[in-house]
Amino acid sequence: MIKEALTKIVSGSDLTMAEAKEVMGEIMQGQATQAQIGAFLTALRMKGETADEIAGCAQAMRESAIEVRPKQNILVDTCGTGGDGSGPFNISTTVAFVAAGAGLA
């Protein structure tokens, strides 16, 4: 499916949600080469992703995700999204060290 999707995207057409989900499913299952993955992501970005394409890819990734079962009930996530180009100081790593130093494991 990835070859067909690439042809469609390069021609300027959008993928349906189901098509995007199928392609990302192939990627997540290791059925696509690194070159195909790079071409797919680059072509999709150059065309401009649609909401349906993003949703389809997200569905496939969620279905392939490994469930995390922590031993403790309380979790803290200090990661921000980053990469937005706005230039603020990224304090996430510092927060992780401070929290660990305070005994939060």
Secondary structure per residue as TSV (DSSP state, phi and psi in degrees):
chain	resnum	aa	ss	phi	psi
A	1	M	-	360.0	-28.3
A	2	I	H	-64.3	-36.5
A	3	K	H	-65.0	-42.7
A	4	E	H	-65.0	-40.3
A	5	A	H	-64.7	-41.3
A	6	L	H	-60.8	-43.9
A	7	T	H	-59.8	-43.1
A	8	K	H	-65.5	-45.3
A	9	I	H	-66.4	-45.0
A	10	V	H	-62.0	-29.8
A	11	S	T	-78.0	-3.7
A	12	G	T	95.2	4.2
A	13	S	-	-89.0	152.6
A	14	D	-	-88.0	151.1
A	15	L	-	-86.1	150.6
A	16	T	-	-75.1	167.2
A	17	M	H	-59.8	-41.5
A	18	A	H	-64.4	-40.2
A	19	E	H	-65.2	-45.2
A	20	A	H	-62.3	-40.4
A	21	K	H	-63.9	-41.5
A	22	E	H	-64.5	-44.6
A	23	V	H	-62.9	-47.9
A	24	M	H	-65.4	-33.0
A	25	G	H	-61.1	-42.4
A	26	E	H	-62.4	-41.6
A	27	I	H	-63.3	-46.9
A	28	M	H	-65.8	-27.8
A	29	Q	T	-89.0	3.6
A	30	G	T	77.4	21.2
A	31	Q	-	-91.7	-2.2
A	32	A	S	-114.6	146.7
A	33	T	-	-77.5	164.3
A	34	Q	H	-61.2	-37.3
A	35	A	H	-64.2	-41.4
A	36	Q	H	-65.7	-41.3
A	37	I	H	-62.7	-46.8
A	38	G	H	-61.4	-42.4
A	39	A	H	-64.9	-42.2
A	40	F	H	-62.2	-51.0
A	41	L	H	-65.4	-39.3
A	42	T	H	-66.4	-46.5
A	43	A	H	-63.1	-41.7
A	44	L	H	-62.8	-42.9
A	45	R	H	-67.0	-40.9
A	46	M	H	-66.5	-36.7
A	47	K	H	-72.2	-36.6
A	48	G	-	102.4	118.2
A	49	E	-	-73.1	141.6
A	50	T	-	-95.8	164.8
A	51	A	H	-60.3	-40.2
A	52	D	H	-64.5	-39.0
A	53	E	H	-65.9	-43.7
A	54	I	H	-64.8	-43.9
A	55	A	H	-63.4	-42.4
A	56	G	H	-62.8	-44.1
A	57	C	H	-63.9	-42.1
A	58	A	H	-63.3	-40.4
A	59	Q	H	-59.9	-45.5
A	60	A	H	-63.8	-40.5
A	61	M	H	-66.4	-41.0
A	62	R	H	-63.6	-39.1
A	63	E	H	-67.6	-26.3
A	64	S	H	-93.9	-6.9
A	65	A	-	-67.0	147.2
A	66	I	-	-90.7	126.8
A	67	E	-	-71.2	132.8
A	68	V	-	-98.0	126.4
A	69	R	-	-117.6	91.4
A	70	P	-	-69.7	153.9
A	71	K	S	-77.6	-21.9
A	72	Q	S	-109.2	152.3
A	73	N	S	-82.6	-20.4
A	74	I	-	-105.0	123.9
A	75	L	-	-123.8	149.5
A	76	V	-	-127.9	131.7
A	77	D	-	-113.0	117.0
A	78	T	-	-101.4	6.0
A	79	C	-	-85.8	135.4
A	80	G	-	-97.5	176.8
A	81	T	-	-76.6	-36.7
A	82	G	-	58.6	176.1
A	83	G	-	69.2	13.0
A	84	D	S	-84.9	-6.6
A	85	G	S	78.6	4.9
A	86	S	S	-79.2	-15.6
A	87	G	-	84.4	11.6
A	88	P	-	-74.8	163.2
A	89	F	-	-66.4	131.7
A	90	N	-	-88.0	107.2
A	91	I	-	-96.7	-3.1
A	92	S	H	-54.0	-46.7
A	93	T	H	-66.0	-41.9
A	94	T	H	-61.2	-42.6
A	95	V	H	-59.8	-40.5
A	96	A	H	-61.4	-43.0
A	97	F	H	-66.7	-42.3
A	98	V	H	-64.1	-44.4
A	99	A	H	-62.9	-42.6
A	100	A	H	-64.8	-40.3
A	101	G	H	-64.6	-27.2
A	102	A	T	-85.4	1.1
A	103	G	T	99.4	0.5
A	104	L	-	-80.5	115.5
A	105	A	-	-104.5	360.0
